[in-house]
Amino acid sequence: GALTAAFDSQGQQLIVLTRTSIQHWPIATTTSDSERRIRLGPPQIVSIPVIHNGIIQNDVLSAIVRTATSPDTLSQIRLDDGTLLHQSSDTAPGLEIYRPGRSDLLVRYGWLVPQAEVFDSQSMKRLATLDTGVNSMPSASDDGKYFLTASSRTLQFWNCETWEKSATISLDSPVVGPIASFHPLESLFS
């Protein structure tokens, strides 16, 4: 299945990142008096190594992926031909990749890992490793002023220049997010 899709900057093609390929679908638009039709031409398909997950960069020129051959390492590939551009020099087993609101950040985190790693999405340089607690979900403002992690009943703000903790807000109810953190074995202990 498709992992992610984006339109190129000119709106002339749809780029789809799947587990085994990068697909470039040309777009043609026709307009008549009563309707506007969008047609997709046959895709140009670029084969890539099998990937677990990935995110198309906002410039729509590259993607950050976790491959099946190096699942614990982040790799940046070019979307036009699948060439490897950068690869993180460290590994982090079982972590997922996520792009919070800011286009220049990439976060690597896991639901059982009590930390999140923040990367510059262009250079793949790690900017910070944040002690966030387990089941934490990252978020950032588009203007880059605020970075937040939500964990259980706590919202933790981080200074985006120093990556030190700033304000903490305690909540009376658990935070929910897009990732289920229930583990089947937990029911045995309740």
Salt bridges, closest charged atoms under 4 A:
GLU35 OE2 - ARG37 NE 2.66
ASP80 OD1 - ARG78 NE 3.04
ASP81 OD2 - ARG78 NH2 2.68
ASP90 OD2 - ARG108 NH2 3.07
ASP90 OD2 - ARG126 NH1 2.75
GLU96 OE2 - ARG66 NH1 3.46
ASP104 OD2 - ARG102 NH2 2.84
GLU117 OE1 - ARG108 NE 2.69
GLU117 OE2 - ARG126 NH1 2.47
